[in-house]
Amino acid sequence: MTPLRQRMVEDMQLRGLSERTQEAYVRAVRQLAEHYGKSPAQIGEEELRQYFLYLKNDKQVSPSTFTVALCGIKFLFQHTLRREWPTLDLVRPRRENKLPVVLSVGEVHCILGRIRRPRYRVCLSTIYTCGLRLGEGTHLQVRDIDSDRMTVHVRHGKRGKDRYVPLPDCTLEMLRQYWSTHRHPQWLFPAPTPPGVSPSTATQPMCDRGVQQAFQAALQESGIQKRATVHTLRHSYATHLLEAGVHLRVIQAYLGHSSPKTTAIYTHLTPKAEDLAVKAINRVMADWPW
């Protein structure tokens, strides 16, 4: 690791950024350095300006990818290198107003039912039934499951926030059965071990990439044409709760959203909610004097 990268990592740690954010920022800076073939410390402001134009016009990266690149590079130059360049304040990612993909309950069952390896099937089922992010699911620990209160303690979620989410009866039973196959003292989903080595000795949780690949394989096999990802299970969880009549503020707490505006997006994804709204409008307007 170069001294500059080490300094940037330390600055990010002092800023309290999560490990995942640190990795994304370092990757963004590394791609910038590879593009010019030199240390970021030797890159000038005009080169930086041209690089952002290259991402926008030539590579045409998605707004989310552009945002990560901007944030990572901006952190390096403003906080680590102490360069206050106008370009860094000028550049803005394109705003997106896309609605997330949502699966029906039947589609979720169809996809998860096609996952053959128990560790992936149980992990993805837990992610859906508890509304978790991928990393939150793979990093669940035995101590996080409270069978007395029927809750899951989600530790160090997005922006380092903890939260509690309800634990469905079926999920608890599924987790108990799966844990009995490896009995790891810490991880609910330990990383696979070589043949002949006890799973209870794994030093790390299962990797996210394997879960993603298992989901995509099952999605393809199901024949469902939606562009779904593992995160789609979380969107589907929220939408299904809203359709079942759970209050939006309750769903906000379960998802760990800071703002109700973030959770409110799911009101645009529920046909049942729209149907109720149309019926209510018709009742209100029934006696309107034309």
ChimeraX attribute file (.defattr): number of C-alpha atoms within 10 A of each C-alpha:
attribute: neighborCount
match mode: 1-to-1
recipient: residues
	/A:1	6
	/A:2	8
	/A:3	8
	/A:4	15
	/A:5	16
	/A:6	12
	/A:7	15
	/A:8	22
	/A:9	20
	/A:10	14
	/A:11	17
	/A:12	21
	/A:13	13
	/A:14	9
	/A:15	10
	/A:16	13
	/A:17	15
	/A:18	16
	/A:19	12
	/A:20	10
	/A:21	17
	/A:22	19
	/A:23	13
	/A:24	17
	/A:25	24
	/A:26	21
	/A:27	16
	/A:28	19
	/A:29	23
	/A:30	18
	/A:31	15
	/A:32	21
	/A:33	16
	/A:34	11
	/A:35	10
	/A:36	14
	/A:37	11
	/A:38	12
	/A:39	14
	/A:40	21
	/A:41	12
	/A:42	10
	/A:43	15
	/A:44	10
	/A:45	16
	/A:46	10
	/A:47	13
	/A:48	18
	/A:49	15
	/A:50	11
	/A:51	16
	/A:52	21
	/A:53	14
	/A:54	13
	/A:55	15
	/A:56	16
	/A:57	10
	/A:58	10
	/A:59	10
	/A:60	12
	/A:61	13
	/A:62	13
	/A:63	15
	/A:64	13
	/A:65	14
	/A:66	19
	/A:67	17
	/A:68	17
	/A:69	23
	/A:70	19
	/A:71	16
	/A:72	22
	/A:73	23
	/A:74	22
	/A:75	21
	/A:76	24
	/A:77	20
	/A:78	13
	/A:79	15
	/A:80	18
	/A:81	15
	/A:82	10
	/A:83	14
	/A:84	13
	/A:85	15
	/A:86	10
	/A:87	14
	/A:88	20
	/A:89	9
	/A:90	8
	/A:91	14
	/A:92	13
	/A:93	16
	/A:94	12
	/A:95	9
	/A:96	9
	/A:97	6
	/A:98	7
	/A:99	10
	/A:100	16
	/A:101	15
	/A:102	25
	/A:103	22
	/A:104	13
	/A:105	13
	/A:106	8
	/A:107	16
	/A:108	18
	/A:109	12
	/A:110	17
	/A:111	21
	/A:112	20
	/A:113	13
	/A:114	17
	/A:115	20
	/A:116	11
	/A:117	9
	/A:118	11
	/A:119	21
	/A:120	21
	/A:121	19
	/A:122	21
	/A:123	22
	/A:124	24
	/A:125	21
	/A:126	23
	/A:127	23
	/A:128	25
	/A:129	19
	/A:130	25
	/A:131	26
	/A:132	25
	/A:133	20
	/A:134	21
	/A:135	17
	/A:136	18
	/A:137	25
	/A:138	26
	/A:139	23
	/A:140	22
	/A:141	21
	/A:142	18
	/A:143	12
	/A:144	17
	/A:145	18
	/A:146	15
	/A:147	13
	/A:148	6
	/A:149	9
	/A:150	14
	/A:151	18
	/A:152	22
	/A:153	18
	/A:154	23
	/A:155	16
	/A:156	14
	/A:157	16
	/A:158	15
	/A:159	12
	/A:160	10
	/A:161	12
	/A:162	12
	/A:163	15
	/A:164	18
	/A:165	19
	/A:166	15
	/A:167	19
	/A:168	16
	/A:169	10
	/A:170	10
	/A:171	17
	/A:172	18
	/A:173	12
	/A:174	15
	/A:175	18
	/A:176	13
	/A:177	12
	/A:178	17
	/A:179	19
	/A:180	9
	/A:181	12
	/A:182	17
	/A:183	18
	/A:184	19
	/A:185	14
	/A:186	19
	/A:187	23
	/A:188	27
	/A:189	28
	/A:190	26
	/A:191	19
	/A:192	18
	/A:193	13
	/A:194	9
	/A:195	7
	/A:196	6
	/A:197	10
	/A:198	13
	/A:199	18
	/A:200	18
	/A:201	16
	/A:202	20
	/A:203	14
	/A:204	14
	/A:205	19
	/A:206	22
	/A:207	16
	/A:208	15
	/A:209	10
	/A:210	11
	/A:211	19
	/A:212	16
	/A:213	14
	/A:214	19
	/A:215	22
	/A:216	17
	/A:217	13
	/A:218	18
	/A:219	23
	/A:220	13
	/A:221	13
	/A:222	15
	/A:223	10
	/A:224	14
	/A:225	8
	/A:226	13
	/A:227	12
	/A:228	16
	/A:229	15
	/A:230	20
	/A:231	18
	/A:232	20
	/A:233	28
	/A:234	22
	/A:235	23
	/A:236	25
	/A:237	24
	/A:238	29
	/A:239	27
	/A:240	20
	/A:241	17
	/A:242	20
	/A:243	18
	/A:244	11
	/A:245	10
	/A:246	13
	/A:247	11
	/A:248	18
	/A:249	14
	/A:250	13
	/A:251	22
	/A:252	18
	/A:253	16
	/A:254	18
	/A:255	23
	/A:256	21
	/A:257	15
	/A:258	12
	/A:259	11
	/A:260	13
	/A:261	10
	/A:262	11
	/A:263	21
	/A:264	14
	/A:265	16
	/A:266	23
	/A:267	16
	/A:268	12
	/A:269	21
	/A:270	18
	/A:271	12
	/A:272	15
	/A:273	18
	/A:274	14
	/A:275	11
	/A:276	11
	/A:277	12
	/A:278	12
	/A:279	12
	/A:280	12
	/A:281	11
	/A:282	12
	/A:283	11
	/A:284	10
	/A:285	10
	/A:286	9
	/A:287	8
	/A:288	8
	/A:289	5
	/A:290	3
